[in-house]
Amino acid sequence: MSGQRTQRVCASDGTELAVEEIGPPGAALTVVFSHGFCLSMAAWAPQRQHLATYFGDDVRMVFYDHRGHGASAVAPAETYTIRQLGDDLDAVITQTAPSGRVVLAGHSMGGMAILAFAARHAETLRRVAGVALVSTAADQLDSCGIGRALRTPAVPLLRLAAQRFPRQTMQAWALARTSVAPLLGIPAMKSPAMAANSQCCRMIGQTPISTIAALLMDFRAYEQKQGISALTHLPALVACGERDPITPLSHSARLARGLAHAEFVRVPGAGHMLELERPRLISTAISKLVARARAYDLACVG
């Protein structure tokens, strides 16, 4: 596959987003990867490696960091919403893949961004030929699993602490990050799970507390069922670990029921970080989705 290229994409409000591309700029199909909460594009590293070999020069891959994550710029607290992340995804697509077909792959919050994008950007959506939604949800994040904590006063208190005492709050978060990765479902055992745990902790620890607090507040009112309706005609992949404590299986089951052409992959024994816990499985599932997207594209042309 062609070499890596980096660039900065300017979001609708001027926030700069870090983007990396692999594959020929003129490829007929581009796969855009959208990562989860407190992570970065590095969460897709296994798929980047596996699929670069599989796709060769036929497909281009685009990876990016959400605002306030990874190498992307921080932004005003009021802009940390799923709706804005959907708008950011539209900016990434239109600026990195201005022509040709697109497949979208999102994990957790990245999948929520895809749903928000689909609900708000009908023109760009016309070029989307398939969508992968991994360990994510369309609504009711506070209804089950660890998400119930969103209902408690802890979330507004964290936002207040981040606003008034940002340095001290960030230090406390850095100390707590090693206990967060196991909650995401990554087992503490020897490689490769241990490597995934370490990588996850590193990404979590590098995410600013202001980003975390603002997005948690937005999660309390999250609802993107309109996005499901906008995607129902497309080939889709819905995947979830059966032991996911963040977005439990019931969320993915509802998503799959709402998407007429969804392949629903339930992964026994896996938690929330499927792309790191079961990297080959997710890479293979995405490659199959791309094949289905190509067939869908040919059917549309025909």
HELIX and SHEET records of a PDB file:
HELIX    1   1 MET A   41  TRP A   44  5                                   4    
HELIX    2   2 ALA A   45  PHE A   55  1                                  11    
HELIX    3   3 ALA A   77  THR A   79  5                                   3    
HELIX    4   4 ILE A   82  THR A   96  1                                  15    
HELIX    5   5 MET A  109  ARG A  120  1                                  12    
HELIX    6   6 ALA A  122  LEU A  125  1                                   4    
HELIX    7   7 GLY A  145  ARG A  151  5                                   7    
HELIX    8   8 ALA A  154  ARG A  164  1                                  11    
HELIX    9   9 PRO A  166  LEU A  183  1                                  18    
HELIX   10  10 ALA A  193  GLN A  206  1                                  14    
HELIX   11  11 ILE A  209  PHE A  219  1                                  11    
HELIX   12  12 LYS A  225  LEU A  231  1                                   7    
HELIX   13  13 LEU A  249  GLY A  258  1                                  10    
HELIX   14  14 LEU A  274  GLU A  277  1                                   4    
HELIX   15  15 PRO A  279  VAL A  301  1                                  23    
SHEET    1   A 8 GLN A   4  CYS A  10  0                                        
SHEET    2   A 8 GLU A  16  ILE A  22 -1                                        
SHEET    3   A 8 VAL A  59  TYR A  64 -1                                        
SHEET    4   A 8 LEU A  29  SER A  34  1                                        
SHEET    5   A 8 ARG A 101  HIS A 107  1                                        
SHEET    6   A 8 VAL A 128  VAL A 134  1                                        
SHEET    7   A 8 ALA A 236  GLY A 241  1                                        
SHEET    8   A 8 ALA A 262  VAL A 267  1                                        
END                                                                             
